[in-house]
Amino acid sequence: MSEEKSKKQQLDDFWDISSLVPQKRSFAPSSKSVETVLVTDGEEKKESNEIKITQSSTVIERFIPPHTPDELRKPVEPYDEYVPESPLIHKVSIYKEPSSYSFYEDFCRTARRLWNETAAEREYVDFFSYSPQYNQMSTAQLSYYLWWRENVRRGVYLKTNVCYINLYTFELINVRDVIAPIEAREFMIRVLEAYRSVLLGTIPKYIRWICDFSLIHHLPPPKEFDVNLLEKASALKEYFMYVAGNTADGWARMLLNYCSSYDYRTSKFATEENIALFDEHVPMAIARVVEKLSDDGKILSALPFNDCKISAKAFDGAVCSSENRFIIDVEYCSFSRSHELRFLIGDAVKQAENKIRAHISVKSRLTVYSLPLEICQVINEYFDRALPVVRKSRAKAEAPTEYDVLYDVPRIKFSISNAKKIESESWNTTRELVGDLEKATVEELPTVVETESLINENKETDDMSLLTSLGEYGDAVLALVKGDIGVLSALSRSQGKPTEAIVDAINEIAVCAIGDILIEETDDGYSVIDDYVELIN
């Protein structure tokens, strides 16, 4: 190979990436004897079910199906099923987990043995474990745990950490035969509220354990649970939403806090001057909606929305014996996950704010997209009673000055003789200025009108044509002129149309009849335009 070709070959080899990659070692089959085993599913006649497996050392004796999640392998029939006291939880189904195990049985036996054990006062000893258990603790740690637990039972909350708290919780979950479930849950809730700053990121999981324990043992919602903790809850907040007396006012405030796409407190009109008005009347208006849409003690049961459903393993992540392991299915009315309900409550709040804006003389209005007429009427009726719009008296016109009177057109009764006199004088003035105009005389010119009665007849015809054109809306417009501001709302309810649609229909008729709209929106609602009141009276 020449020197030139050698250099060229070196340049080509420089870009050969494969030369830089380690070479793979060739595979040589084992020299051991190979057995071929026939594996079937028990039906030897069906050749389609046969599987041939070739291996060198191990023989598969049976076929193991793929792993199926426990949630999909729950029993057909529930272990327990009931309807709880909570107005938002409609059905609870509890299933025993199909798999069983025994590696937490020792923990349960130790928990029962140490249930009544106490210890003298001890200094805090740190303890850490991902799944805290007694057999992982030193003597000092166990002694401090017993001392800390004794104080918790007395309502004294000493220094601790998440691992001690979890161990105590696992103890309460597993020893349900030595303490009443309602009492055990009370201890869990007290620990959660006392050590919220210690639990921090584990609060959602801890709340979930309390919820699972309550549902399994048919416990009612806790009456004194701090609902501020629910902001961190990951699932089924609705179980903890307790309202004393199950009142519509209480549930309305729950809806505003957890299930509204619009917060009236963010409105630019909810100022320091008006916020008290908003805080009083918006919840009250929503409460009237709750009363209208709730049947048989179930909140918002009249709405066409379907229940939400959640299915999960109980006490997930906790040390728990197999006898306490369940799968829980819950059907409930969701305040936090139903988008349709959130938008419905949001629109209801906007409608309530629009009424308050009208009361405080704000002309702008929020857009309400899809609020059902039934709910809109409930809100309107509440505000008609609670914040009736007082129609402001129209300000009297200021007395004209002496100078302005000179330019006013005198208001006198029409007269044919006066008209002829004015016409004659105008023609005399015209002749003096431009000549005889081909010797035309006043007598030869046509008269403008023949009789006074004809003009009066035409005027009456014009007035009657507007009222006739209004048709079914005529009586409503007459009532509106007389100050009955509720007539349009009544007409809206009778026809099943929004008030805005009624006003638009009347104005369309007026535009065809007189060339202008007849009704305008004011700070107090709707009124007939002053210029056309005489056409109606």
C-alpha positions, 0 to 999 in steps of 0.5 A: 500500500502506498504512503498516500493510500495509508494516510487516506486509510488513517483518515477514514479510520478516524471517523469509524465510531465502531472501532471505539466501542468495546467488542461484544463477546461471542456467546457459546451455548452451554454443553450441558444436556437440555431437557424439554418439559411439556407444561399444560393447564390440566386439559391434555386434549387441548393442544392450543393450551400447551406451553413448551419451555426449554431450560438447562437446570430448572423444571417449571411444574405449574403455571403462575398467572400474572399478578393482579392488584388487590383492588381488582381481586376483591370479593364479589360480596362485601364484608359489610355495607351501610349508609352512614349518617353523613349527608354527603356519604351515600353508601359505604361498602367494605370488603375483606382483602383476599390475601392474608399474612401473619408477619404483623401478628407479633406486633399486635400481640405486643401492642395488647401486652403493653396496652396498660404498661406505664413508665416513669418520667424520661428524657426525650430519646430520638427514634426513627423507622420507616415502619415503626414497631416495638421490636425496633426500639431500644429500652430507652426508646420504649420507655420514653414511648410509654411515658409519652403515651401516658401523657397523651392519654391525659391530654399532655403533649410532650416532645415527640416525632413522627415515628412515635406518633405513627407507632401510637396510631398503628397501636390504636388501629390494631387493638380495637378489642381493648378500646372502643373505636370512638375513643380510639379515633378521638385520640387520633384526632387529638394527636393530629391537631396537637402535633400538626407542626410535627407531622407536616407532609404526612398529614394527608396520610394520617387524615386518610387513616382516621377516615378509613378507621371511621368508615370501617367502624361505622363512626359518625363524622367528628363534630369538632374536627378542625376543617382547616386541616382538610386543605391538606387532605388528599381524599374524601374531605366530604366525610369530615364536613360536619354541620351541627344540626344539618342546617342549610346555612351551615352547608351553604358556608361549606359549599362556599369554602370548598365547592365554588369556582368563584370567590366573592371575596376577591371582587373589587366591590367587596371593599371594607365598606361593603364586605359585611353586606357580602358576608351576610347575604351571599351565604344566606342566598346560597342557603336558600338554594340548598334548601330548594335542592335538598331532599330527605336530609341529603344535601343537593340530592335534587341535582342531576349529578351522579355520585362520585365513587372512590375505592382504595385499600384501608390503612395504606402504608400503615403497620396493620394485621391482616384481620384489619385489612379492608378495601373500602368503596364509597359513593358520595356527593363530592364538594371538591371534585365535581366540576359541574357542581363547582361551576353551578355554585360559582354562578349562583354566587355571581348572581347573588353578587349582581343583586348586591351590586344593584343595591349599592348602585354599581352598573356593571354585572358579572356574566352568569353562564348556565345557572338554571332558571329555578335557582336564579329565581330562588336567589332573586326572591331572596334579595327581593325580600332581604335587599329590596331595591328602592326606586329612586324618585326622579330628580325634579328639573331645576326652575328655568331661568328668565333667559331660557324661557324666551327660547321655549316653545309655548305649549298651547292647544292646536287650533286650525284658525291659529295655524291659518293665521300663522301661515298667512303671515308667513306668506306675507313675509315671503312676498315682501322678501322674494316677490309675488311667487307667480301671483300665488295667493294664500287662498289658492294654497292647499291647507295643511290640515282640514280639522282639529279632530283629524289631528287628535284622531291621528295622535290617538291612533299612534298611542294605541298602535304602540300598546297594541304592538306590545300585545301580551307585554302591554299590561307589564309595561303599564305596571312598570310605568306605575312603579311596579318593579317586580312585574318583570320578575313575575312575568319571567317566572310565568313564562320560564324565561330570564328577565333579560329575555323579556326586556329584549322582546319588549324593546324589539317591538318598540323599535319597530313601532316607534324607532327606539327601545322602550325599557332601559336598565338602571341602577334600580333594575329596569324602567320605561324611558322618560321620553316615552312614558306619555305614549303609555299613560 
